[in-house]
Amino acid sequence: MRGVRCPEHHQAPRLHFHGVSLDEITISLSGCCARLMELANAQIALAEPVREDLRKPA
Ligand SMILES: [Zn+2]
């Protein structure tokens, strides 16, 4: 996820992808504080086509 940084600590969130396939992937987040988690979750909600990106070959 691009452009998401904690306004207080200037940290980017860490994303963890879990799942047996791309159809059943779940994304978990870790970050420096609750504020960053909020921002990151909002970004994920906006960025639904993330799955499309994952399907593309590198
Ligand atoms: Zn923070």
N, CA, C, O and the ligand as a Tripos MOL2 file, in Angstrom:
@<TRIPOS>MOLECULE
protein
  233   231    59     0     0
PROTEIN
NO_CHARGES

@<TRIPOS>ATOM
      1 N           0.8490   -1.1880    0.0000 N.3       1 MET1
      2 CA          0.0000    0.0000    0.0000 C.3       1 MET1
      3 C           0.8800    1.2300    0.0000 C.2       1 MET1
      4 O           1.8230    1.3500    0.7820 O.2       1 MET1
      5 N           0.5560    2.1150   -0.8720 N.am      2 ARG2
      6 CA          1.4590    3.2460   -1.0180 C.3       2 ARG2
      7 C           0.8990    4.4810   -0.3240 C.2       2 ARG2
      8 O          -0.3150    4.6690   -0.2480 O.2       2 ARG2
      9 N           1.7620    5.2840    0.1580 N.am      3 GLY3
     10 CA          1.3440    6.5880    0.6500 C.3       3 GLY3
     11 C           0.7800    6.6020    2.0510 C.2       3 GLY3
     12 O           0.3750    7.6560    2.5420 O.2       3 GLY3
     13 N           0.7430    5.4520    2.7080 N.am      4 VAL4
     14 CA          0.2170    5.4410    4.0630 C.3       4 VAL4
     15 C           1.3690    5.4750    5.0550 C.2       4 VAL4
     16 O           2.2130    4.5800    5.1010 O.2       4 VAL4
     17 N           1.3710    6.5230    5.8320 N.am      5 ARG5
     18 CA          2.4060    6.6790    6.8460 C.3       5 ARG5
     19 C           1.7570    7.2360    8.0980 C.2       5 ARG5
     20 O           0.8210    8.0310    8.0260 O.2       5 ARG5
     21 N           2.2520    6.8200    9.2200 N.am      6 CYS6
     22 CA          1.7650    7.3760   10.4610 C.3       6 CYS6
     23 C           2.1520    8.8470   10.5480 C.2       6 CYS6
     24 O           3.3230    9.1920   10.3900 O.2       6 CYS6
     25 N           1.1760    9.7130   10.7990 N.am      7 PRO7
     26 CA          1.4850   11.1360   10.8960 C.3       7 PRO7
     27 C           2.3430   11.4620   12.1130 C.2       7 PRO7
     28 O           3.0180   12.4920   12.1450 O.2       7 PRO7
     29 N           2.3180   10.5930   13.1030 N.am      8 GLU8
     30 CA          3.0950   10.8600   14.3120 C.3       8 GLU8
     31 C           4.4840   10.2430   14.2720 C.2       8 GLU8
     32 O           5.4740   10.8780   14.6370 O.2       8 GLU8
     33 N           4.5410    9.0010   13.8240 N.am      9 HIS9
     34 CA          5.8060    8.2710   13.9030 C.3       9 HIS9
     35 C           6.4770    8.0750   12.5470 C.2       9 HIS9
     36 O           7.6040    7.5900   12.4610 O.2       9 HIS9
     37 N           5.7600    8.4640   11.4860 N.am     10 HIS10
     38 CA          6.3100    8.3560   10.1300 C.3      10 HIS10
     39 C           6.7270    6.9380    9.7960 C.2      10 HIS10
     40 O           7.7230    6.7070    9.1110 O.2      10 HIS10
     41 N           5.9480    6.0010   10.2890 N.am     11 GLN11
     42 CA          6.1910    4.6040    9.9730 C.3      11 GLN11
     43 C           5.1830    4.1450    8.9260 C.2      11 GLN11
     44 O           4.0390    4.5990    8.9180 O.2      11 GLN11
     45 N           5.6010    3.2650    8.0660 N.am     12 ALA12
     46 CA          4.6580    2.6230    7.1510 C.3      12 ALA12
     47 C           4.1200    1.3620    7.8310 C.2      12 ALA12
     48 O           4.8190    0.7130    8.6090 O.2      12 ALA12
     49 N           2.8710    1.0310    7.5210 N.am     13 PRO13
     50 CA          2.3210   -0.1930    8.0930 C.3      13 PRO13
     51 C           2.9500   -1.4210    7.4600 C.2      13 PRO13
     52 O           3.4160   -1.3810    6.3220 O.2      13 PRO13
     53 N           2.9560   -2.4980    8.2030 N.am     14 ARG14
     54 CA          3.4120   -3.7610    7.6440 C.3      14 ARG14
     55 C           2.2050   -4.6170    7.3190 C.2      14 ARG14
     56 O           1.2820   -4.7610    8.1210 O.2      14 ARG14
     57 N           2.2350   -5.1730    6.1380 N.am     15 LEU15
     58 CA          1.1380   -6.0260    5.6910 C.3      15 LEU15
     59 C           1.5700   -7.4810    5.7470 C.2      15 LEU15
     60 O           2.6910   -7.8380    5.3870 O.2      15 LEU15
     61 N           0.6520   -8.3000    6.2050 N.am     16 HIS16
     62 CA          0.8960   -9.7400    6.2140 C.3      16 HIS16
     63 C          -0.2210  -10.4030    5.4440 C.2      16 HIS16
     64 O          -1.3960  -10.1810    5.7350 O.2      16 HIS16
     65 N           0.1300  -11.2090    4.4700 N.am     17 PHE17
     66 CA         -0.8560  -11.9020    3.6650 C.3      17 PHE17
     67 C          -0.9340  -13.3610    4.0980 C.2      17 PHE17
     68 O           0.0730  -14.0630    4.1920 O.2      17 PHE17
     69 N          -2.1430  -13.7810    4.3520 N.am     18 HIS18
     70 CA         -2.3660  -15.1640    4.7500 C.3      18 HIS18
     71 C          -3.4050  -15.7640    3.8330 C.2      18 HIS18
     72 O          -4.3610  -15.0930    3.4450 O.2      18 HIS18
     73 N          -3.2240  -17.0150    3.4890 N.am     19 GLY19
     74 CA         -4.2600  -17.6580    2.6890 C.3      19 GLY19
     75 C          -3.6850  -18.7800    1.8670 C.2      19 GLY19
     76 O          -2.5160  -18.7580    1.4830 O.2      19 GLY19
     77 N          -4.5230  -19.7640    1.5990 N.am     20 VAL20
     78 CA         -4.0870  -20.9000    0.7920 C.3      20 VAL20
     79 C          -4.1130  -20.5650   -0.6850 C.2      20 VAL20
     80 O          -3.4360  -21.2130   -1.4830 O.2      20 VAL20
     81 N          -4.8920  -19.5560   -1.0550 N.am     21 SER21
     82 CA         -4.9600  -19.1470   -2.4510 C.3      21 SER21
     83 C          -5.2960  -17.6680   -2.5030 C.2      21 SER21
     84 O          -5.6480  -17.0720   -1.4850 O.2      21 SER21
     85 N          -5.1900  -17.0760   -3.6800 N.am     22 LEU22
     86 CA         -5.5220  -15.6630   -3.8150 C.3      22 LEU22
     87 C          -7.0050  -15.4090   -3.6210 C.2      22 LEU22
     88 O          -7.4170  -14.2870   -3.3250 O.2      22 LEU22
     89 N          -7.8080  -16.4520   -3.7880 N.am     23 ASP23
     90 CA         -9.2450  -16.2880   -3.5830 C.3      23 ASP23
     91 C          -9.6170  -16.2350   -2.1100 C.2      23 ASP23
     92 O         -10.6860  -15.7500   -1.7410 O.2      23 ASP23
     93 N          -8.7290  -16.7350   -1.2860 N.am     24 GLU24
     94 CA         -9.0450  -16.7880    0.1420 C.3      24 GLU24
     95 C          -7.9740  -16.0880    0.9570 C.2      24 GLU24
     96 O          -7.6240  -16.5070    2.0600 O.2      24 GLU24
     97 N          -7.4810  -15.0410    0.3970 N.am     25 ILE25
     98 CA         -6.4010  -14.3460    1.0840 C.3      25 ILE25
     99 C          -6.9790  -13.3930    2.1230 C.2      25 ILE25
    100 O          -8.0120  -12.7580    1.9110 O.2      25 ILE25
    101 N          -6.3030  -13.3150    3.2140 N.am     26 THR26
    102 CA         -6.6600  -12.3180    4.2070 C.3      26 THR26
    103 C          -5.4190  -11.4790    4.4790 C.2      26 THR26
    104 O          -4.2860  -11.9600    4.4440 O.2      26 THR26
    105 N          -5.6760  -10.2340    4.7460 N.am     27 ILE27
    106 CA         -4.5820   -9.3040    4.9860 C.3      27 ILE27
    107 C          -4.6410   -8.8520    6.4260 C.2      27 ILE27
    108 O          -5.6780   -8.3880    6.9000 O.2      27 ILE27
    109 N          -3.5450   -8.9860    7.1070 N.am     28 SER28
    110 CA         -3.4810   -8.4410    8.4530 C.3      28 SER28
    111 C          -2.4080   -7.3660    8.4850 C.2      28 SER28
    112 O          -1.4440   -7.3850    7.7190 O.2      28 SER28
    113 N          -2.6100   -6.4510    9.3800 N.am     29 LEU29
    114 CA         -1.7580   -5.2820    9.4530 C.3      29 LEU29
    115 C          -1.0570   -5.2080   10.7900 C.2      29 LEU29
    116 O          -1.6010   -5.6170   11.8160 O.2      29 LEU29
    117 N           0.1360   -4.6900   10.7700 N.am     30 SER30
    118 CA          0.7260   -4.2730   12.0260 C.3      30 SER30
    119 C           1.3270   -2.8930   11.8200 C.2      30 SER30
    120 O           1.8080   -2.5550   10.7390 O.2      30 SER30
    121 N           1.2850   -2.1240   12.8670 N.am     31 GLY31
    122 CA          1.7790   -0.7670   12.7450 C.3      31 GLY31
    123 C           2.1870   -0.2300   14.1010 C.2      31 GLY31
    124 O           2.0360   -0.8940   15.1270 O.2      31 GLY31
    125 N           2.6970    0.9610   14.0850 N.am     32 CYS32
    126 CA          3.2770    1.5210   15.2970 C.3      32 CYS32
    127 C           2.2200    1.9300   16.3140 C.2      32 CYS32
    128 O           2.4980    1.9740   17.5120 O.2      32 CYS32
    129 N           1.0130    2.2290   15.8500 N.am     33 CYS33
    130 CA          0.0000    2.6880   16.7810 C.3      33 CYS33
    131 C          -1.3900    2.5740   16.1480 C.2      33 CYS33
    132 O          -1.5170    2.2950   14.9560 O.2      33 CYS33
    133 N          -2.4050    2.7880   16.9410 N.am     34 ALA34
    134 CA         -3.7840    2.6300   16.4700 C.3      34 ALA34
    135 C          -4.1180    3.6070   15.3530 C.2      34 ALA34
    136 O          -4.9040    3.2890   14.4600 O.2      34 ALA34
    137 N          -3.5360    4.7710   15.4000 N.am     35 ARG35
    138 CA         -3.8010    5.7670   14.3680 C.3      35 ARG35
    139 C          -3.3880    5.2550   12.9920 C.2      35 ARG35
    140 O          -4.1180    5.4050   12.0120 O.2      35 ARG35
    141 N          -2.2330    4.6630   12.9400 N.am     36 LEU36
    142 CA         -1.7430    4.1180   11.6790 C.3      36 LEU36
    143 C          -2.6340    2.9730   11.2080 C.2      36 LEU36
    144 O          -2.9030    2.8460   10.0130 O.2      36 LEU36
    145 N          -3.0850    2.1540   12.1270 N.am     37 MET37
    146 CA         -3.9660    1.0560   11.7600 C.3      37 MET37
    147 C          -5.2490    1.5880   11.1260 C.2      37 MET37
    148 O          -5.7500    1.0300   10.1500 O.2      37 MET37
    149 N          -5.7630    2.6590   11.6850 N.am     38 GLU38
    150 CA         -6.9690    3.2700   11.1260 C.3      38 GLU38
    151 C          -6.7330    3.7350    9.6980 C.2      38 GLU38
    152 O          -7.5400    3.4670    8.8080 O.2      38 GLU38
    153 N          -5.6420    4.4200    9.4870 N.am     39 LEU39
    154 CA         -5.3270    4.9300    8.1590 C.3      39 LEU39
    155 C          -5.1430    3.7830    7.1710 C.2      39 LEU39
    156 O          -5.6250    3.8410    6.0400 O.2      39 LEU39
    157 N          -4.4540    2.7620    7.6020 N.am     40 ALA40
    158 CA         -4.1760    1.6380    6.7180 C.3      40 ALA40
    159 C          -5.4560    0.8880    6.3810 C.2      40 ALA40
    160 O          -5.6590    0.4870    5.2350 O.2      40 ALA40
    161 N          -6.3020    0.7000    7.3520 N.am     41 ASN41
    162 CA         -7.5710    0.0170    7.1010 C.3      41 ASN41
    163 C          -8.4470    0.8110    6.1450 C.2      41 ASN41
    164 O          -9.1170    0.2390    5.2860 O.2      41 ASN41
    165 N          -8.4380    2.1120    6.2940 N.am     42 ALA42
    166 CA         -9.2100    2.9590    5.3880 C.3      42 ALA42
    167 C          -8.6700    2.8360    3.9690 C.2      42 ALA42
    168 O          -9.4350    2.8040    3.0050 O.2      42 ALA42
    169 N          -7.3720    2.7690    3.8500 N.am     43 GLN43
    170 CA         -6.7540    2.6470    2.5320 C.3      43 GLN43
    171 C          -7.1140    1.3150    1.8860 C.2      43 GLN43
    172 O          -7.3820    1.2580    0.6860 O.2      43 GLN43
    173 N          -7.1200    0.2690    2.6610 N.am     44 ILE44
    174 CA         -7.4970   -1.0470    2.1410 C.3      44 ILE44
    175 C          -8.9400   -1.0310    1.6710 C.2      44 ILE44
    176 O          -9.2650   -1.5890    0.6230 O.2      44 ILE44
    177 N          -9.7980   -0.3960    2.4400 N.am     45 ALA45
    178 CA        -11.2130   -0.3410    2.0690 C.3      45 ALA45
    179 C         -11.3910    0.3760    0.7380 C.2      45 ALA45
    180 O         -12.2650    0.0100   -0.0490 O.2      45 ALA45
    181 N         -10.5810    1.3850    0.4780 N.am     46 LEU46
    182 CA        -10.6620    2.1260   -0.7680 C.3      46 LEU46
    183 C         -10.0600    1.3440   -1.9310 C.2      46 LEU46
    184 O         -10.4710    1.5040   -3.0800 O.2      46 LEU46
    185 N          -9.0990    0.5130   -1.6250 N.am     47 ALA47
    186 CA         -8.2940   -0.1260   -2.6600 C.3      47 ALA47
    187 C          -8.7530   -1.5480   -2.9080 C.2      47 ALA47
    188 O          -7.9630   -2.4870   -2.8180 O.2      47 ALA47
    189 N         -10.0010   -1.7050   -3.2140 N.am     48 GLU48
    190 CA        -10.5420   -3.0390   -3.4770 C.3      48 GLU48
    191 C          -9.8100   -3.7670   -4.5990 C.2      48 GLU48
    192 O          -9.6240   -4.9790   -4.4920 O.2      48 GLU48
    193 N          -9.3820   -3.0960   -5.6740 N.am     49 PRO49
    194 CA         -8.7200   -3.8240   -6.7620 C.3      49 PRO49
    195 C          -7.3490   -4.3910   -6.4020 C.2      49 PRO49
    196 O          -6.6240   -4.8460   -7.2860 O.2      49 PRO49
    197 N          -6.9920   -4.3720   -5.1560 N.am     50 VAL50
    198 CA         -5.7110   -4.9430   -4.7610 C.3      50 VAL50
    199 C          -5.5830   -6.3870   -5.2100 C.2      50 VAL50
    200 O          -4.4880   -6.8480   -5.5340 O.2      50 VAL50
    201 N          -6.6990   -7.0980   -5.2300 N.am     51 ARG51
    202 CA         -6.6600   -8.4980   -5.6680 C.3      51 ARG51
    203 C          -6.2860   -8.6060   -7.1380 C.2      51 ARG51
    204 O          -5.5870   -9.5340   -7.5450 O.2      51 ARG51
    205 N          -6.7530   -7.6590   -7.9250 N.am     52 GLU52
    206 CA         -6.3760   -7.6620   -9.3310 C.3      52 GLU52
    207 C          -4.8690   -7.5110   -9.4770 C.2      52 GLU52
    208 O          -4.2410   -8.1630  -10.3110 O.2      52 GLU52
    209 N          -4.3130   -6.6560   -8.6670 N.am     53 ASP53
    210 CA         -2.8740   -6.4500   -8.7250 C.3      53 ASP53
    211 C          -2.1290   -7.7360   -8.3760 C.2      53 ASP53
    212 O          -1.1010   -8.0550   -8.9730 O.2      53 ASP53
    213 N          -2.6570   -8.4580   -7.4120 N.am     54 LEU54
    214 CA         -1.9850   -9.6740   -6.9670 C.3      54 LEU54
    215 C          -2.0290  -10.7570   -8.0450 C.2      54 LEU54
    216 O          -1.1620  -11.6290   -8.0940 O.2      54 LEU54
    217 N          -3.0320  -10.6950   -8.8940 N.am     55 ARG55
    218 CA         -3.1710  -11.7340   -9.9130 C.3      55 ARG55
    219 C          -2.2110  -11.5220  -11.0760 C.2      55 ARG55
    220 O          -1.9000  -12.4630  -11.8050 O.2      55 ARG55
    221 N          -1.7510  -10.3190  -11.2470 N.am     56 LYS56
    222 CA         -0.8750  -10.0480  -12.3780 C.3      56 LYS56
    223 C           0.4700  -10.7230  -12.1680 C.2      56 LYS56
    224 O           0.9880  -10.7510  -11.0520 O.2      56 LYS56
    225 N           1.0260  -11.2580  -13.2210 N.am     57 PRO57
    226 CA          2.3790  -11.8130  -13.1170 C.3      57 PRO57
    227 C           3.3810  -10.7060  -12.8080 C.2      57 PRO57
    228 O           3.1900   -9.5530  -13.1950 O.2      57 PRO57
    229 N           4.4150  -11.0600  -12.1290 N.am     58 ALA58
    230 CA          5.3970  -10.0560  -11.7310 C.3      58 ALA58
    231 C           6.1170   -9.5010  -12.9470 C.2      58 ALA58
    232 O           6.9850   -8.6390  -12.8100 O.2      58 ALA58
    233 ZN          2.2810    5.7410   14.9190 Zn       59 ZN59
@<TRIPOS>BOND
     1     1     2 1
     2     2     3 1
     3     3     4 2
     4     3     5 am
     5     5     6 1
     6     6     7 1
     7     7     8 2
     8     7     9 am
     9     9    10 1
    10    10    11 1
    11    11    12 2
    12    11    13 am
    13    13    14 1
    14    14    15 1
    15    15    16 2
    16    15    17 am
    17    17    18 1
    18    18    19 1
    19    19    20 2
    20    19    21 am
    21    21    22 1
    22    22    23 1
    23    23    24 2
    24    23    25 am
    25    25    26 1
    26    26    27 1
    27    27    28 2
    28    27    29 am
    29    29    30 1
    30    30    31 1
    31    31    32 2
    32    31    33 am
    33    33    34 1
    34    34    35 1
    35    35    36 2
    36    35    37 am
    37    37    38 1
    38    38    39 1
    39    39    40 2
    40    39    41 am
    41    41    42 1
    42    42    43 1
    43    43    44 2
    44    43    45 am
    45    45    46 1
    46    46    47 1
    47    47    48 2
    48    47    49 am
    49    49    50 1
    50    50    51 1
    51    51    52 2
    52    51    53 am
    53    53    54 1
    54    54    55 1
    55    55    56 2
    56    55    57 am
    57    57    58 1
    58    58    59 1
    59    59    60 2
    60    59    61 am
    61    61    62 1
    62    62    63 1
    63    63    64 2
    64    63    65 am
    65    65    66 1
    66    66    67 1
    67    67    68 2
    68    67    69 am
    69    69    70 1
    70    70    71 1
    71    71    72 2
    72    71    73 am
    73    73    74 1
    74    74    75 1
    75    75    76 2
    76    75    77 am
    77    77    78 1
    78    78    79 1
    79    79    80 2
    80    79    81 am
    81    81    82 1
    82    82    83 1
    83    83    84 2
    84    83    85 am
    85    85    86 1
    86    86    87 1
    87    87    88 2
    88    87    89 am
    89    89    90 1
    90    90    91 1
    91    91    92 2
    92    91    93 am
    93    93    94 1
    94    94    95 1
    95    95    96 2
    96    95    97 am
    97    97    98 1
    98    98    99 1
    99    99   100 2
   100    99   101 am
   101   101   102 1
   102   102   103 1
   103   103   104 2
   104   103   105 am
   105   105   106 1
   106   106   107 1
   107   107   108 2
   108   107   109 am
   109   109   110 1
   110   110   111 1
   111   111   112 2
   112   111   113 am
   113   113   114 1
   114   114   115 1
   115   115   116 2
   116   115   117 am
   117   117   118 1
   118   118   119 1
   119   119   120 2
   120   119   121 am
   121   121   122 1
   122   122   123 1
   123   123   124 2
   124   123   125 am
   125   125   126 1
   126   126   127 1
   127   127   128 2
   128   127   129 am
   129   129   130 1
   130   130   131 1
   131   131   132 2
   132   131   133 am
   133   133   134 1
   134   134   135 1
   135   135   136 2
   136   135   137 am
   137   137   138 1
   138   138   139 1
   139   139   140 2
   140   139   141 am
   141   141   142 1
   142   142   143 1
   143   143   144 2
   144   143   145 am
   145   145   146 1
   146   146   147 1
   147   147   148 2
   148   147   149 am
   149   149   150 1
   150   150   151 1
   151   151   152 2
   152   151   153 am
   153   153   154 1
   154   154   155 1
   155   155   156 2
   156   155   157 am
   157   157   158 1
   158   158   159 1
   159   159   160 2
   160   159   161 am
   161   161   162 1
   162   162   163 1
   163   163   164 2
   164   163   165 am
   165   165   166 1
   166   166   167 1
   167   167   168 2
   168   167   169 am
   169   169   170 1
   170   170   171 1
   171   171   172 2
   172   171   173 am
   173   173   174 1
   174   174   175 1
   175   175   176 2
   176   175   177 am
   177   177   178 1
   178   178   179 1
   179   179   180 2
   180   179   181 am
   181   181   182 1
   182   182   183 1
   183   183   184 2
   184   183   185 am
   185   185   186 1
   186   186   187 1
   187   187   188 2
   188   187   189 am
   189   189   190 1
   190   190   191 1
   191   191   192 2
   192   191   193 am
   193   193   194 1
   194   194   195 1
   195   195   196 2
   196   195   197 am
   197   197   198 1
   198   198   199 1
   199   199   200 2
   200   199   201 am
   201   201   202 1
   202   202   203 1
   203   203   204 2
   204   203   205 am
   205   205   206 1
   206   206   207 1
   207   207   208 2
   208   207   209 am
   209   209   210 1
   210   210   211 1
   211   211   212 2
   212   211   213 am
   213   213   214 1
   214   214   215 1
   215   215   216 2
   216   215   217 am
   217   217   218 1
   218   218   219 1
   219   219   220 2
   220   219   221 am
   221   221   222 1
   222   222   223 1
   223   223   224 2
   224   223   225 am
   225   225   226 1
   226   226   227 1
   227   227   228 2
   228   227   229 am
   229   229   230 1
   230   230   231 1
   231   231   232 2
@<TRIPOS>SUBSTRUCTURE
     1 MET1         2 RESIDUE 1 A MET
     2 ARG2         6 RESIDUE 1 A ARG
     3 GLY3        10 RESIDUE 1 A GLY
     4 VAL4        14 RESIDUE 1 A VAL
     5 ARG5        18 RESIDUE 1 A ARG
     6 CYS6        22 RESIDUE 1 A CYS
     7 PRO7        26 RESIDUE 1 A PRO
     8 GLU8        30 RESIDUE 1 A GLU
     9 HIS9        34 RESIDUE 1 A HIS
    10 HIS10       38 RESIDUE 1 A HIS
    11 GLN11       42 RESIDUE 1 A GLN
    12 ALA12       46 RESIDUE 1 A ALA
    13 PRO13       50 RESIDUE 1 A PRO
    14 ARG14       54 RESIDUE 1 A ARG
    15 LEU15       58 RESIDUE 1 A LEU
    16 HIS16       62 RESIDUE 1 A HIS
    17 PHE17       66 RESIDUE 1 A PHE
    18 HIS18       70 RESIDUE 1 A HIS
    19 GLY19       74 RESIDUE 1 A GLY
    20 VAL20       78 RESIDUE 1 A VAL
    21 SER21       82 RESIDUE 1 A SER
    22 LEU22       86 RESIDUE 1 A LEU
    23 ASP23       90 RESIDUE 1 A ASP
    24 GLU24       94 RESIDUE 1 A GLU
    25 ILE25       98 RESIDUE 1 A ILE
    26 THR26      102 RESIDUE 1 A THR
    27 ILE27      106 RESIDUE 1 A ILE
    28 SER28      110 RESIDUE 1 A SER
    29 LEU29      114 RESIDUE 1 A LEU
    30 SER30      118 RESIDUE 1 A SER
    31 GLY31      122 RESIDUE 1 A GLY
    32 CYS32      126 RESIDUE 1 A CYS
    33 CYS33      130 RESIDUE 1 A CYS
    34 ALA34      134 RESIDUE 1 A ALA
    35 ARG35      138 RESIDUE 1 A ARG
    36 LEU36      142 RESIDUE 1 A LEU
    37 MET37      146 RESIDUE 1 A MET
    38 GLU38      150 RESIDUE 1 A GLU
    39 LEU39      154 RESIDUE 1 A LEU
    40 ALA40      158 RESIDUE 1 A ALA
    41 ASN41      162 RESIDUE 1 A ASN
    42 ALA42      166 RESIDUE 1 A ALA
    43 GLN43      170 RESIDUE 1 A GLN
    44 ILE44      174 RESIDUE 1 A ILE
    45 ALA45      178 RESIDUE 1 A ALA
    46 LEU46      182 RESIDUE 1 A LEU
    47 ALA47      186 RESIDUE 1 A ALA
    48 GLU48      190 RESIDUE 1 A GLU
    49 PRO49      194 RESIDUE 1 A PRO
    50 VAL50      198 RESIDUE 1 A VAL
    51 ARG51      202 RESIDUE 1 A ARG
    52 GLU52      206 RESIDUE 1 A GLU
    53 ASP53      210 RESIDUE 1 A ASP
    54 LEU54      214 RESIDUE 1 A LEU
    55 ARG55      218 RESIDUE 1 A ARG
    56 LYS56      222 RESIDUE 1 A LYS
    57 PRO57      226 RESIDUE 1 A PRO
    58 ALA58      230 RESIDUE 1 A ALA
    59 ZN59       233 GROUP 0 **** ****
